[in-house]
């Protein structure tokens, strides 16, 4: 519901590839990016039709994303399953800014992560802290929910729909 048919979608931190594969099956043009070699291998084995780039978000340079027509710009970037809470400490704003740079005009970013009871090694981030990082990266929050079923925001899980801030110079 976030994009038109045959949209260009980046699944950033695609893990084993389930989300990317589902979106590909729905007819979208999907590129997955995953830095973990074991997950890349699993994804390529399980979903051979999905292109997986062996890069983290900051490694998704224009050169990496180049085609004969130029670098890709995406109608939607998915960054779900706690990916954003596993980025290297101190890179949070840079990661969000890079995702913003990858958006096509009118594009959006879908982010989801645990606020409580998430993976023990994940960064703990409050909604206010994440909202500040979003603003610092030149993005704005269009919506925040408590889950992918779009239930009201709660203190357990956060789903965010972001877009580029048209007033941001960054």
TORTORZA-900011 format. One line per 4 residues: number of its first residue (from 1); their letters; for each residue x, y, z of N, C-alpha, C, O, CB. Coordinates in nm, 3 decimals. Glycine has a CB too. Example, Ala and Ser with C-alpha at 12.3 -4.5 7.8 and 13.67 -1.06 7.14 Angstrom:
BEGIN
1 = AS = 1.319,-0.569,0.780,1.230,-0.450,0.780,1.320,-0.330,0.780,1.424,-0.332,0.846,1.131,-0.447,0.905 | 1.285,-0.225,0.708,1.367,-0.106,0.714,1.290,0.003,0.787,1.341,0.114,0.804,1.408,-0.060,0.572
This chain:
BEGIN
1 = XXXX = 0.081,-0.120,0.000,0.000,0.000,0.000,0.085,0.127,0.000,0.032,0.236,-0.021,-0.092,0.000,0.119 | 0.213,0.115,0.022,0.299,0.233,0.027,0.351,0.277,-0.110,0.399,0.389,-0.125,0.415,0.207,0.117 | 0.342,0.189,-0.209,0.399,0.219,-0.341,0.308,0.171,-0.452,0.220,0.087,-0.432,0.538,0.155,-0.355 | 0.330,0.225,-0.570,0.258,0.182,-0.689,0.312,0.046,-0.734,0.416,0.001,-0.685,0.270,0.287,-0.803
5 = XXXX = 0.244,-0.016,-0.825,0.291,-0.144,-0.880,0.423,-0.122,-0.953,0.448,-0.016,-1.011,0.184,-0.205,-0.976 | 0.506,-0.224,-0.950,0.638,-0.225,-1.013,0.730,-0.115,-0.959,0.813,-0.061,-1.032,0.623,-0.209,-1.164 | 0.715,-0.084,-0.832,0.799,0.017,-0.768,0.942,-0.035,-0.754,0.968,-0.155,-0.756,0.742,0.056,-0.629 | 1.032,0.059,-0.741,1.173,0.026,-0.713,1.190,0.026,-0.562,1.166,0.128,-0.496,1.274,0.129,-0.783
9 = XXXX = 1.230,-0.089,-0.507,1.237,-0.104,-0.363,1.374,-0.157,-0.323,1.427,-0.250,-0.385,1.125,-0.198,-0.312 | 1.430,-0.098,-0.219,1.552,-0.146,-0.157,1.516,-0.206,-0.023,1.452,-0.140,0.060,1.658,-0.031,-0.142 | 1.556,-0.331,-0.001,1.541,-0.393,0.130,1.677,-0.386,0.198,1.763,-0.472,0.175,1.488,-0.543,0.119 | 1.697,-0.285,0.281,1.826,-0.258,0.345,1.837,-0.340,0.473,1.757,-0.323,0.566,1.842,-0.107,0.375
13 = XXXX = 1.937,-0.428,0.478,1.948,-0.520,0.590,1.849,-0.633,0.573,1.770,-0.662,0.663,1.925,-0.448,0.723 | 1.854,-0.695,0.456,1.751,-0.790,0.414,1.753,-0.924,0.485,1.660,-1.003,0.471,1.764,-0.815,0.269 | 1.858,-0.951,0.563,1.862,-1.078,0.635,1.853,-1.196,0.542,1.923,-1.201,0.441,1.750,-1.084,0.737 | 1.766,-1.291,0.574,1.753,-1.411,0.491,1.670,-1.388,0.365,1.658,-1.478,0.283,1.691,-1.523,0.571
17 = XXXX = 1.613,-1.268,0.349,1.551,-1.232,0.223,1.400,-1.246,0.212,1.346,-1.230,0.103,1.610,-1.309,0.120 | 1.332,-1.276,0.320,1.186,-1.299,0.310,1.109,-1.177,0.261,1.022,-1.190,0.175,1.132,-1.341,0.445 | 1.140,-1.059,0.314,1.067,-0.939,0.275,1.096,-0.907,0.129,1.004,-0.879,0.051,1.105,-0.819,0.367 | 1.223,-0.909,0.091,1.261,-0.881,-0.048,1.194,-0.979,-0.143,1.144,-0.938,-0.248,1.413,-0.886,-0.065
21 = XXXX = 1.192,-1.106,-0.108,1.130,-1.207,-0.195,0.980,-1.183,-0.208,0.925,-1.194,-0.317,1.156,-1.348,-0.140 | 0.915,-1.151,-0.099,0.772,-1.124,-0.105,0.744,-1.005,-0.197,0.655,-1.012,-0.283,0.715,-1.097,0.036 | 0.818,-0.898,-0.179,0.797,-0.780,-0.262,0.827,-0.809,-0.409,0.758,-0.759,-0.498,0.885,-0.664,-0.213 | 0.929,-0.889,-0.434,0.962,-0.930,-0.572,0.846,-1.011,-0.632,0.809,-0.990,-0.747,1.092,-1.014,-0.574
25 = XXXX = 0.790,-1.102,-0.553,0.677,-1.183,-0.600,0.554,-1.098,-0.631,0.470,-1.136,-0.712,0.640,-1.289,-0.496 | 0.544,-0.982,-0.567,0.432,-0.891,-0.593,0.455,-0.805,-0.718,0.370,-0.723,-0.755,0.410,-0.800,-0.472 | 0.569,-0.825,-0.783,0.596,-0.756,-0.909,0.680,-0.631,-0.897,0.694,-0.556,-0.995,0.468,-0.722,-0.972 | 0.737,-0.606,-0.780,0.822,-0.489,-0.765,0.965,-0.519,-0.810,1.006,-0.635,-0.814,0.822,-0.441,-0.619
29 = XXXX = 1.039,-0.416,-0.842,1.181,-0.428,-0.878,1.259,-0.409,-0.748,1.272,-0.298,-0.698,1.224,-0.322,-0.988 | 1.312,-0.518,-0.696,1.370,-0.519,-0.562,1.519,-0.550,-0.567,1.564,-0.639,-0.639,1.297,-0.621,-0.473 | 1.592,-0.475,-0.488,1.732,-0.505,-0.459,1.741,-0.522,-0.309,1.688,-0.441,-0.233,1.831,-0.392,-0.512 | 1.808,-0.628,-0.267,1.831,-0.651,-0.126,1.978,-0.618,-0.096,2.065,-0.635,-0.181,1.797,-0.800,-0.086
33 = XXXX = 2.003,-0.572,0.024,2.140,-0.545,0.069,2.156,-0.606,0.208,2.075,-0.583,0.297,2.171,-0.390,0.071 | 2.262,-0.684,0.223,2.285,-0.754,0.349,2.436,-0.773,0.367,2.501,-0.828,0.278,2.210,-0.892,0.353 | 2.493,-0.728,0.479,2.637,-0.745,0.497,2.682,-0.881,0.551,2.800,-0.915,0.538,2.685,-0.640,0.589 | 2.593,-0.958,0.610,2.631,-1.085,0.672,2.643,-1.194,0.566,2.543,-1.230,0.504,2.528,-1.126,0.781
37 = XXXX = 2.764,-1.249,0.544,2.783,-1.350,0.439,2.695,-1.475,0.454,2.650,-1.531,0.355,2.927,-1.392,0.437 | 2.670,-1.517,0.577,2.584,-1.635,0.598,2.441,-1.608,0.554,2.377,-1.693,0.492,2.586,-1.678,0.745 | 2.391,-1.489,0.587,2.255,-1.454,0.547,2.244,-1.432,0.396,2.143,-1.464,0.335,2.208,-1.329,0.622 | 2.349,-1.377,0.337,2.351,-1.360,0.191,2.341,-1.496,0.124,2.261,-1.514,0.032,2.481,-1.287,0.145
41 = XXXX = 2.421,-1.591,0.169,2.419,-1.725,0.110,2.281,-1.790,0.126,2.229,-1.849,0.032,2.527,-1.815,0.175 | 2.224,-1.778,0.245,2.091,-1.834,0.268,1.988,-1.768,0.176,1.904,-1.836,0.117,2.049,-1.818,0.415 | 1.995,-1.637,0.165,1.900,-1.564,0.081,1.914,-1.606,-0.065,1.814,-1.631,-0.133,1.922,-1.413,0.094 | 2.036,-1.613,-0.114,2.058,-1.649,-0.254,2.013,-1.792,-0.283,1.964,-1.822,-0.391,2.206,-1.633,-0.290
45 = XXXX = 2.030,-1.879,-0.184,1.989,-2.019,-0.201,1.836,-2.032,-0.196,1.778,-2.106,-0.276,2.054,-2.107,-0.091 | 1.773,-1.962,-0.104,1.629,-1.973,-0.084,1.550,-1.891,-0.186,1.444,-1.933,-0.231,1.593,-1.928,0.056 | 1.603,-1.775,-0.223,1.532,-1.683,-0.313,1.625,-1.642,-0.427,1.669,-1.527,-0.432,1.481,-1.557,-0.236 | 1.654,-1.732,-0.519,1.754,-1.703,-0.623,1.715,-1.591,-0.719,1.802,-1.539,-0.789,1.780,-1.827,-0.702
49 = XXXX = 1.590,-1.552,-0.723,1.548,-1.446,-0.814,1.568,-1.306,-0.757,1.547,-1.207,-0.827,1.403,-1.464,-0.850 | 1.609,-1.296,-0.632,1.628,-1.166,-0.568,1.776,-1.132,-0.569,1.859,-1.209,-0.521,1.571,-1.166,-0.422 | 1.809,-1.015,-0.624,1.948,-0.968,-0.624,1.985,-0.922,-0.484,1.916,-0.840,-0.424,1.968,-0.853,-0.727 | 2.096,-0.976,-0.431,2.144,-0.939,-0.298,2.283,-0.878,-0.311,2.376,-0.942,-0.361,2.146,-1.063,-0.202
53 = XXXX = 2.296,-0.755,-0.267,2.425,-0.688,-0.267,2.492,-0.710,-0.132,2.427,-0.694,-0.028,2.410,-0.536,-0.298 | 2.621,-0.747,-0.130,2.689,-0.775,-0.004,2.742,-0.649,0.064,2.863,-0.632,0.081,2.804,-0.871,-0.028 | 2.650,-0.562,0.103,2.690,-0.434,0.161,2.598,-0.394,0.275,2.480,-0.431,0.279,2.690,-0.325,0.054 | 2.656,-0.317,0.368,2.571,-0.252,0.467,2.518,-0.123,0.405,2.550,-0.092,0.290,2.650,-0.223,0.601
57 = XXXX = 2.438,-0.050,0.478,2.370,0.067,0.422,2.471,0.173,0.377,2.456,0.229,0.268,2.274,0.127,0.525 | 2.572,0.200,0.457,2.669,0.301,0.417,2.755,0.255,0.300,2.817,0.338,0.233,2.758,0.337,0.536 | 2.760,0.125,0.275,2.833,0.072,0.160,2.755,0.077,0.029,2.808,0.041,-0.076,2.874,-0.068,0.187 | 2.631,0.122,0.035,2.548,0.131,-0.085,2.576,0.263,-0.156,2.493,0.354,-0.157,2.397,0.118,-0.049
61 = XXXX = 2.694,0.271,-0.214,2.734,0.392,-0.285,2.664,0.398,-0.420,2.607,0.300,-0.467,2.887,0.396,-0.304 | 2.669,0.516,-0.481,2.613,0.529,-0.615,2.680,0.432,-0.711,2.615,0.378,-0.801,2.628,0.674,-0.666 | 2.810,0.410,-0.693,2.882,0.315,-0.780,2.827,0.173,-0.765,2.807,0.103,-0.864,3.032,0.317,-0.748 | 2.803,0.131,-0.642,2.750,-0.002,-0.616,2.611,-0.018,-0.679,2.577,-0.124,-0.730,2.743,-0.029,-0.464
65 = XXXX = 2.533,0.088,-0.675,2.395,0.084,-0.725,2.383,0.125,-0.872,2.272,0.136,-0.925,2.308,0.173,-0.641 | 2.496,0.147,-0.939,2.492,0.194,-1.078,2.449,0.086,-1.175,2.480,-0.032,-1.159,2.628,0.246,-1.119 | 2.376,0.131,-1.274,2.336,0.051,-1.389,2.370,0.135,-1.512,2.413,0.249,-1.497,2.182,0.010,-1.384 | 2.352,0.082,-1.632,2.377,0.167,-1.749,2.295,0.296,-1.748,2.336,0.396,-1.806,2.348,0.089,-1.875
69 = XXXX = 2.180,0.296,-1.683,2.095,0.414,-1.677,2.133,0.508,-1.562,2.075,0.616,-1.548,1.949,0.373,-1.663 | 2.230,0.468,-1.481,2.270,0.550,-1.367,2.234,0.483,-1.237,2.174,0.375,-1.237,2.206,0.687,-1.375 | 2.269,0.545,-1.125,2.238,0.483,-0.996,2.088,0.477,-0.971,2.012,0.564,-1.014,2.306,0.560,-0.883 | 2.047,0.373,-0.901,1.907,0.355,-0.865,1.865,0.458,-0.763,1.943,0.498,-0.676,1.883,0.214,-0.811
73 = XXXX = 1.743,0.500,-0.774,1.673,0.575,-0.670,1.548,0.494,-0.639,1.488,0.437,-0.730,1.639,0.725,-0.714 | 1.508,0.489,-0.515,1.405,0.396,-0.472,1.276,0.466,-0.431,1.278,0.571,-0.367,1.456,0.313,-0.359 | 1.164,0.404,-0.469,1.033,0.451,-0.429,1.006,0.417,-0.282,0.932,0.486,-0.212,0.924,0.391,-0.519 | 1.068,0.309,-0.238,1.054,0.265,-0.099,1.183,0.198,-0.056,1.242,0.120,-0.131,0.933,0.168,-0.082
77 = XXXX = 1.225,0.230,0.064,1.335,0.158,0.129,1.276,0.093,0.252,1.219,0.161,0.338,1.456,0.254,0.165 | 1.290,-0.038,0.263,1.249,-0.107,0.384,1.372,-0.131,0.469,1.477,-0.172,0.419,1.176,-0.242,0.353 | 1.360,-0.105,0.596,1.469,-0.124,0.691,1.402,-0.177,0.818,1.388,-0.106,0.917,1.551,0.013,0.718 | 1.362,-0.303,0.811,1.276,-0.361,0.914,1.349,-0.470,0.991,1.461,-0.509,0.956,1.148,-0.417,0.850
81 = XXXX = 1.285,-0.520,1.095,1.343,-0.629,1.172,1.462,-0.587,1.256,1.557,-0.664,1.270,1.384,-0.739,1.080 | 1.458,-0.468,1.312,1.562,-0.419,1.403,1.691,-0.377,1.335,1.789,-0.349,1.404,1.593,-0.523,1.503 | 1.694,-0.371,1.202,1.818,-0.334,1.132,1.873,-0.203,1.186,1.993,-0.194,1.215,1.792,-0.322,0.981 | 1.790,-0.103,1.200,1.837,0.030,1.240,1.898,0.028,1.380,1.982,0.112,1.411,1.722,0.131,1.235
85 = XXXX = 1.859,-0.066,1.464,1.916,-0.072,1.599,2.047,-0.151,1.603,2.107,-0.166,1.709,1.816,-0.134,1.695 | 2.091,-0.202,1.487,2.219,-0.274,1.481,2.327,-0.199,1.404,2.437,-0.250,1.386,2.198,-0.408,1.418 | 2.297,-0.077,1.356,2.402,-0.003,1.286,2.511,0.035,1.384,2.486,0.045,1.504,2.344,0.124,1.217 | 2.633,0.056,1.333,2.747,0.088,1.418,2.721,0.215,1.498,2.668,0.313,1.447,2.875,0.103,1.334
89 = XXXX = 2.761,0.211,1.624,2.742,0.326,1.711,2.808,0.450,1.650,2.921,0.446,1.603,2.801,0.298,1.851 | 2.735,0.558,1.653,2.785,0.684,1.598,2.751,0.704,1.451,2.776,0.811,1.396,2.932,0.690,1.616 | 2.694,0.600,1.385,2.660,0.614,1.242,2.510,0.628,1.219,2.466,0.633,1.105,2.711,0.493,1.165 | 2.433,0.636,1.325,2.287,0.634,1.312,2.235,0.742,1.218,2.155,0.713,1.129,2.223,0.651,1.449
93 = XXXX = 2.278,0.865,1.236,2.230,0.975,1.151,2.283,0.959,1.010,2.210,0.983,0.914,2.272,1.112,1.210 | 2.410,0.919,0.995,2.468,0.898,0.861,2.393,0.790,0.784,2.371,0.802,0.664,2.618,0.861,0.871 | 2.353,0.683,0.853,2.278,0.575,0.789,2.143,0.627,0.741,2.103,0.602,0.627,2.257,0.455,0.886 | 2.073,0.699,0.827,1.943,0.755,0.786,1.959,0.856,0.672,1.877,0.860,0.581,1.873,0.821,0.907
97 = XXXX = 2.064,0.936,0.677,2.088,1.032,0.569,2.117,0.961,0.438,2.072,1.005,0.332,2.206,1.125,0.605 | 2.190,0.850,0.443,2.217,0.775,0.319,2.088,0.716,0.265,2.066,0.717,0.144,2.320,0.663,0.344 | 2.002,0.665,0.351,1.873,0.614,0.305,1.793,0.726,0.239,1.728,0.704,0.137,1.794,0.552,0.422 | 1.796,0.845,0.297,1.727,0.960,0.237,1.783,0.989,0.098,1.706,1.016,0.005,1.740,1.085,0.327
101 = XXXX = 1.913,0.984,0.082,1.976,1.011,-0.047,1.935,0.910,-0.154,1.938,0.940,-0.273,2.128,1.011,-0.033 | 1.898,0.791,-0.112,1.861,0.685,-0.206,1.715,0.693,-0.250,1.672,0.615,-0.335,1.886,0.550,-0.143 | 1.639,0.786,-0.194,1.498,0.796,-0.228,1.476,0.869,-0.361,1.540,0.970,-0.390,1.423,0.868,-0.117 | 1.385,0.816,-0.439,1.335,0.886,-0.557,1.242,0.996,-0.507,1.197,0.991,-0.392,1.260,0.789,-0.657
105 = XXXX = 1.212,1.096,-0.589,1.115,1.197,-0.547,0.985,1.131,-0.501,0.929,1.046,-0.570,1.087,1.297,-0.663 | 0.938,1.171,-0.384,0.816,1.113,-0.328,0.837,0.980,-0.258,0.742,0.922,-0.206,0.715,1.095,-0.436 | 0.961,0.930,-0.255,0.990,0.801,-0.193,0.979,0.805,-0.042,0.983,0.911,0.020,1.128,0.754,-0.232 | 0.964,0.687,0.016,0.950,0.676,0.161,1.038,0.564,0.215,1.083,0.476,0.142,0.803,0.650,0.199
109 = XXXX = 1.060,0.571,0.344,1.140,0.471,0.415,1.049,0.409,0.522,0.983,0.480,0.597,1.270,0.535,0.480 | 1.048,0.276,0.527,0.974,0.202,0.628,1.075,0.141,0.724,1.158,0.060,0.684,0.882,0.091,0.565 | 1.068,0.182,0.851,1.162,0.136,0.954,1.083,0.070,1.066,0.978,0.120,1.106,1.249,0.254,1.009 | 1.134,-0.043,1.116,1.069,-0.108,1.229,1.173,-0.166,1.324,1.271,-0.226,1.281,0.975,-0.218,1.182
113 = XXXX = 1.150,-0.147,1.455,1.242,-0.203,1.554,1.174,-0.212,1.690,1.077,-0.142,1.719,1.370,-0.117,1.563 | 1.229,-0.301,1.772,1.179,-0.319,1.908,1.219,-0.201,1.996,1.332,-0.153,1.990,1.232,-0.450,1.969 | 1.125,-0.156,2.074,1.155,-0.058,2.177,1.187,-0.129,2.308,1.264,-0.079,2.390,1.036,0.040,2.196 | 1.127,-0.247,2.327,1.152,-0.331,2.445,1.157,-0.475,2.399,1.100,-0.512,2.296,1.041,-0.310,2.554
117 = XXXX = 1.226,-0.556,2.476,1.231,-0.701,2.453,1.286,-0.740,2.316,1.253,-0.846,2.263,1.093,-0.760,2.470 | 1.368,-0.655,2.259,1.433,-0.688,2.132,1.558,-0.769,2.156,1.584,-0.812,2.268,1.467,-0.560,2.053 | 1.637,-0.791,2.051,1.762,-0.865,2.066,1.853,-0.798,2.170,1.863,-0.675,2.175,1.835,-0.875,1.930 | 1.919,-0.879,2.250,2.002,-0.827,2.359,2.117,-0.739,2.308,2.160,-0.648,2.378,2.057,-0.942,2.440
121 = XXXX = 2.167,-0.766,2.188,2.281,-0.691,2.136,2.240,-0.566,2.059,2.325,-0.493,2.009,2.364,-0.780,2.048 | 2.110,-0.542,2.047,2.062,-0.426,1.973,2.074,-0.299,2.057,2.065,-0.303,2.180,1.917,-0.447,1.929 | 2.093,-0.189,1.990,2.096,-0.058,2.055,1.956,-0.027,2.107,1.857,-0.051,2.038,2.145,0.054,1.956 | 1.947,0.024,2.226,1.820,0.068,2.281,1.801,0.213,2.242,1.887,0.297,2.269,1.814,0.050,2.438
125 = XXXX = 1.691,0.243,2.179,1.665,0.380,2.135,1.520,0.414,2.166,1.429,0.335,2.139,1.695,0.398,1.982 | 1.501,0.530,2.223,1.365,0.574,2.255,1.303,0.637,2.131,1.374,0.678,2.039,1.365,0.675,2.374 | 1.171,0.645,2.128,1.107,0.713,2.015,1.154,0.858,1.998,1.174,0.904,1.886,0.956,0.711,2.032 | 1.172,0.929,2.108,1.219,1.067,2.098,1.360,1.074,2.040,1.390,1.161,1.958,1.215,1.135,2.236
129 = XXXX = 1.446,0.983,2.084,1.583,0.980,2.033,1.583,0.949,1.883,1.654,1.013,1.806,1.667,0.876,2.110 | 1.504,0.850,1.841,1.498,0.815,1.699,1.441,0.931,1.618,1.492,0.960,1.509,1.414,0.689,1.677 | 1.338,0.997,1.667,1.280,1.112,1.597,1.384,1.223,1.580,1.386,1.289,1.476,1.158,1.165,1.673 | 1.469,1.243,1.679,1.576,1.344,1.667,1.677,1.302,1.561,1.723,1.386,1.484,1.647,1.364,1.803
133 = XXXX = 1.712,1.174,1.556,1.804,1.124,1.452,1.743,1.140,1.313,1.811,1.176,1.217,1.841,0.976,1.477 | 1.614,1.113,1.304,1.542,1.129,1.177,1.552,1.274,1.129,1.585,1.299,1.013,1.393,1.086,1.192 | 1.524,1.368,1.218,1.531,1.511,1.182,1.673,1.551,1.143,1.693,1.624,1.045,1.483,1.599,1.299 | 1.772,1.502,1.218,1.912,1.536,1.189,1.956,1.483,1.053,2.048,1.537,0.991,2.003,1.481,1.298
137 = XXXX = 1.890,1.376,1.006,1.925,1.315,0.877,1.848,1.378,0.761,1.862,1.334,0.647,1.897,1.166,0.881 | 1.768,1.480,0.789,1.694,1.546,0.682,1.568,1.472,0.642,1.524,1.479,0.527,1.781,1.561,0.562 | 1.511,1.401,0.737,1.387,1.325,0.714,1.278,1.378,0.806,1.305,1.446,0.905,1.410,1.174,0.737 | 1.155,1.345,0.773,1.043,1.373,0.861,0.962,1.245,0.881,0.960,1.157,0.795,0.954,1.487,0.803
141 = XXXX = 0.896,1.237,0.994,0.810,1.124,1.026,0.671,1.153,0.971,0.607,1.251,1.010,0.806,1.096,1.181 | 0.625,1.068,0.880,0.486,1.079,0.833,0.392,1.005,0.927,0.282,1.053,0.956,0.473,1.023,0.690 | 0.435,0.888,0.975,0.350,0.806,1.061,0.437,0.724,1.156,0.551,0.690,1.125,0.259,0.712,0.978 | 0.380,0.695,1.272,0.440,0.599,1.364,0.329,0.509,1.415,0.221,0.555,1.453,0.513,0.672,1.483
145 = XXXX = 0.358,0.379,1.414,0.263,0.278,1.458,0.329,0.185,1.559,0.449,0.191,1.581,0.209,0.197,1.338 | 0.248,0.099,1.620,0.297,0.001,1.715,0.329,-0.133,1.651,0.376,-0.223,1.719,0.196,-0.020,1.824 | 0.306,-0.148,1.522,0.335,-0.273,1.451,0.301,-0.259,1.304,0.248,-0.156,1.261,0.257,-0.390,1.512 | 0.333,-0.361,1.228,0.307,-0.359,1.084,0.158,-0.373,1.051,0.117,-0.354,0.937,0.385,-0.470,1.016
149 = XXXX = 0.079,-0.406,1.152,-0.066,-0.409,1.133,-0.126,-0.270,1.152,-0.248,-0.254,1.151,-0.131,-0.509,1.231 | -0.040,-0.170,1.170,-0.076,-0.029,1.181,-0.157,0.004,1.306,-0.234,0.100,1.307,-0.154,0.013,1.059 | -0.139,-0.075,1.411,-0.205,-0.044,1.537,-0.141,0.082,1.597,-0.029,0.118,1.559,-0.195,-0.165,1.637 | -0.210,0.148,1.690,-0.156,0.270,1.749,-0.018,0.247,1.811,0.014,0.137,1.857,-0.252,0.324,1.855
153 = XXXX = 0.062,0.352,1.812,0.197,0.345,1.869,0.190,0.298,2.013,0.100,0.334,2.089,0.267,0.482,1.861 | 0.288,0.215,2.049,0.297,0.166,2.186,0.443,0.169,2.229,0.528,0.221,2.156,0.237,0.023,2.200 | 0.473,0.113,2.346,0.610,0.116,2.394,0.684,-0.016,2.373,0.789,-0.038,2.432,0.612,0.151,2.540 | 0.628,-0.104,2.290,0.690,-0.234,2.263,0.767,-0.238,2.131,0.882,-0.281,2.127,0.584,-0.342,2.262
157 = XXXX = 0.704,-0.192,2.024,0.762,-0.198,1.890,0.727,-0.068,1.819,0.621,-0.010,1.843,0.712,-0.323,1.810 | 0.814,-0.023,1.731,0.788,0.100,1.658,0.802,0.076,1.508,0.902,0.021,1.463,0.883,0.212,1.703 | 0.703,0.117,1.433,0.706,0.117,1.288,0.692,0.263,1.245,0.598,0.332,1.284,0.592,0.026,1.227 | 0.786,0.306,1.164,0.792,0.445,1.122,0.785,0.451,0.970,0.843,0.368,0.901,0.922,0.514,1.173
161 = XXXX = 0.713,0.549,0.919,0.715,0.580,0.777,0.775,0.719,0.766,0.721,0.817,0.818,0.569,0.572,0.711 | 0.887,0.726,0.695,0.965,0.849,0.685,0.969,0.897,0.540,0.950,0.818,0.447,1.108,0.828,0.738 | 0.994,1.025,0.522,1.018,1.081,0.389,1.119,1.193,0.401,1.146,1.242,0.511,0.886,1.132,0.324 | 1.174,1.232,0.288,1.271,1.342,0.288,1.202,1.470,0.330,1.089,1.498,0.289,1.337,1.358,0.150
165 = XXXX = 1.271,1.548,0.411,1.220,1.679,0.453,1.248,1.777,0.339,1.364,1.804,0.308,1.286,1.727,0.589 | 1.143,1.831,0.277,1.165,1.922,0.163,1.236,2.050,0.204,1.290,2.119,0.118,1.032,1.957,0.098 | 1.238,2.084,0.333,1.303,2.205,0.380,1.446,2.180,0.427,1.514,2.274,0.469,1.223,2.266,0.491 | 1.492,2.055,0.419,1.625,2.021,0.466,1.728,2.048,0.358,1.709,2.011,0.242,1.631,1.875,0.511
169 = XX = 1.836,2.112,0.397,1.946,2.138,0.302,2.042,2.020,0.297,2.127,2.014,0.208,2.022,2.265,0.341 | 2.029,1.926,0.390,2.125,1.815,0.393,2.092,1.708,0.294,2.163,1.608,0.285,2.132,1.754,0.529
